[in-house]
């Protein structure tokens, strides 16, 4: 039994990846000061993990586990966790994350200070200190008040200390990689839409809250590390089930009358370990993920060549002589 009423209920899904779940739980105990409980929703994919979770539940009063005999999906699993939660603040956290020192208080402060805020998202960073999720990467297009398309766009590497990702903002939705939601508002919209099995549930929740007049806020003072472990084997087969993804995307787009997307530049994916053949496969076969091929225009090419070498090549000569009279031709006129 818990010594104090939990201030927050932290909900994790367990689908294989035992080491990642263990690391996430360890970070919660190391870096969370306020009273909390952890609710783990297991999808029944491994008897070994179930045995480990039973031992964990016995040894830790703060941990409760829901045991499913099969994979019930992301939305239903998180709803199960929310139903068991005893706190008025719910935190949905991916199990391949680690929280950092002082991660929780900024989220609690923000959501407690403004009754119009129903959800708060943390800044998500990678192992090498690059930002993996912030408002600058969440793109939405509106026509009047109507949302036309929304999704994630990764075009450049952004460091944790970049000013572009270090100011609070309001946005239509935020990923459930690290998201705090007021329980009363979560229940008002009916929780996660369980017709979404694998993806788009975070967008749907945010838009449902927005339709009720509530806001989703980005709080950069809260930092969560996302290891984003490479998907291989059985886990990859489950997470990359094309038929399920197609069904989820189609349902979401029909429900909200807007398109969804994910966009990456080739350089961004290379930085995260993908090879060109792997990127080419994504480009050929993915119907949601678009690869943005960066093409230099002439003025960029001149700057690139001139800045990268000291040789007197033809391009530098061309650049120098065309600009002999700055009033006649400037770089932006190339």
N, C-alpha and C positions, 0 to 999 in steps of 0.2 A: 504494500500500500504506500502511496506517495505521502511524504511528510507534509507537503503544502499543496494547495490547489494550483495546478499548472497555469501559468500565464499564457502559454501558447501550446497548441497541439501540432506537432511536426509529423507530417504524413509522408512516408516513403513507400514506393512500390518495390517489391523484390521479385525480379525475374532473372534467374541465374546470377552471374556476377557477384558472387559472395564476397570476394576480396574488396570490391568497390563499396559494397554495402557496409562492410566492417569498418572501412576507412572513414566513410561518411559518419557513421555512428560515433566513432572515436573522436572525430573533430567536434561533434555536437557536445559531447561531454567535456571536452577540453576548453571550448570557447563560448559556452552559453552560461550566463550568470543568472538570468531570471529563471524561476521555476518552470519546468517544461515536461512534456511527455512526448514520447515517440510512438507512433502507431505505424507498424510495418504491415503492409498488405502483400502477402506472398501469393504467387500465381501457380504454385504446385508443380513447378517444372523440374525440381530436384529433391529427392528424398534426403540427400545429405544436407542440403540447405535447410530443409524443414527441421531436421534433428538439431542443427546448429541454432536455429531460431527458437526452438523449444527450450534449449539450455539457456539461451540469452534472456528469454522472457522470464525464466525462473530466477536468474541471478540478478536481474536489474528491475527494480520496482517501477522505473520510469518507462519501461518498454512493454507494449501490448502488441500482439500479433494476430492478424486475421489470416486464417489458412483457407485458401481456395484450392479445390481439387484440380482446377484448370485455369488457363489464362482467361480472365473475365474482361480484359481490356483496360486501357488507361483510365477512361472516364469512370466506369463502374468501380474500378479498384479505388480510385481517389474518393469517390462518393462513399464507399464502404468505410474508408478511414475517417472521413468527416462525420459520419453517423456515430462512430464510436468515440469521437473526440469529446473531451469534457471542458476544454477552454473556449473562450469566445473569440480567440484569434487562431486562425488556421494557417499553417505554413506548408505549402507543397514544395517538395525538394526532390530533385533527381538524385538517385542513389550513387551516381558517379561524381558527386560533388564533395567538397570539403568547405565548411564554413571557416571564417577567420575571426580573429580577436575583435570584439565589438560589433559583430555583424547584426545582432538582433535589435539592439536598442534604437538605432536610427529608423528602422521599419516601424517599431512600436510607437515611437515619438511622432512620426509623420501621420500614421493612420489615426492616432488619438487626438491630433491637433486640429483636424478638419473633418467635420461630419460628412462632407461631400466625397471624401476619399474612401473607396471601398476596398481597394487593393493597392499593394506596394511591391515593386520589384527591386531586387538587388542588382548591383553591377556584377556581371559575370566575367571572370578573367580566366585565361588559360594558364598552363604550367609555366610558360615563359613570360608571363606578365602582360600579354596582349589581351585586349578587351574582346570578349566573344559575344556579348550582348549588352546593348545600350540603345537609347532612342535613335541615335544616329544610324543604326543598322535596321531599324524598323521603319519600313516605308509604307505609306498609305496615300492613295490618290482619291480625292473627293471631287464630285461635281455638285456644287451647292452643299447640301447636307448629306448627300448620298455617297456612301463609300463604294468606290468602283473597283479597287484592288488593294490588297494589303499583303505584306510578307516581309521577309528578311533579305537584306542586300549586303554582301560583304565584298567591298571593292578595295579596301586598303587595310593594312595592319595599324591598329591604334593602341598606343601604350596606355597603361593604367593611369598615368598622370596627365594625359592629354586633356586640355580644357574642354574639348568637345564632348567629353563623357563625364564631366565632373560638376554638372549643375542639375538640380532637380527639374523634372519635366513631367507634363501630363501627356498621355498618349492613349490610343484606342484600346490597346491590349498589351500584355507582357507575357513572355514565356514562363511556364511553370517550372523552369529550372530552379528558380528561387523566388517564390511569390507568396506574400502574406495577404490573406483575405479575411475581412470581418465575417464572422460566422453568420450573423443575421442577414447580411446582404447576399452571402453565398446561398443561403436557404431561400431567400426571396426569389431568386432567379432559378431555383430548382437544382442548384449545383451544376455539375458537368452534364452535358447532354450525352446520355449513354448510347445514342445512335452513332456517336463517334467512337470508334473502337481503338484506333491507333494514333491518330494525329488530328490537328486542328482544334482540339478541345480547349486550348489556352486562348486562341482567338475568339472562339465562341463564347467563352466565359466573359472575357473582357467586353465584347460587344453587347452581351446580355446585360452586364452591369451598366454600361453606357446608356443603353436604351431606357434603363430605369432612372437615369439622371445622375448616376454615380461616376466618379473618376478613378482612373488607374494612374498611379504616380510612380515615377522612377526615382529611387533614392540612392545616389552614388556613394554615400558614406557607408553603406552596407555592401561588403565585398564577399563574394562567394567564388571559390575556385572550382572550375569545371574541368575535370580530366578528360572528358569526352573520349573514353577508351575506344580504340578501333574495334569495329564490330566484325566479329568472325564467328564461324561455326553456327551452332543452334540459335544463339541470340540474334545473329545477323539475319537468319532466315525468318525469324519472328518479326523483327523490326522493319525488315525490307520487303514485307509481303505486298507485292505490287497490287494484287486484287483488292486487298483491304485498304491500302492507301488510296487507290482510285475511287473506291466507294465512299471513303471519308471525305475526300476532296469534293467529289460530286455533290454529296449531301450538303456540305458546308456552303458551297457556292450557290446551290439552289435555295438554301435557307436564307442566306444573307444577300443574295443577288450581287455578289462581288467575286472577283477572281483572287486566287492565292498564288504566291510564287516564292521561290528561293533563288537568289542570284549570287553567284560567286565569280570573281575573276580567277583566271588560271593561276596567276601568281599567288593569290591567297591560298588556293588549294595546295599548290606546291609547297608553300610554307608549312602547311599542316600535314605534310608527308605523302601526299598523293602523287603518283607518277603521271606523266602525260598520257600513256595508254588508259589508265584508270579514269582520268579526267575526260578523255575522248569518249569512253563508254558512257559516262554520265551525260555528256553532251548529246550522244546519239539516242539514248534509251529513256532518259528521264523526261517526264511530261510536266513536272513542276519545277525542277532545278535547271536554271539557265546558266550557262557558262558565258561570262562576259569576256570576249577577246579584246584586250586593250590594243588599239591601233593608234600609232603616233601620227598626228597630222604634221604637215611640213615644218611649221614653226617649232613644234616639240622636237622633231628630228634634228633640226639645226642646233637647238639648245643642248640636246643629248650628246650629239657628236662633239660639239665644241667643248662641253664641260668634261668629257671623259678622256680627252687626249690632248697632247700638245703638238701633234704633228700638223704640218701645213698642208692639209689635204684639200681637195677641191671644194668640199662643202664649206670648210672654214673660209676659204678664199671667196666663195660666193657670198657668204654671210657678211664678210668684212666689206666687200666692195659695193654691195647693194645698200649698205648702211653708211656709206661715206658721207651722204647728206641726210642727216636724221630727219630733216623736215620733209624730205621727199618720201621716205619709206621707213617705217618702224616695224619692229618684229611682229606685231599683231596684224600687219597687213600682208604677210607672206601668203 
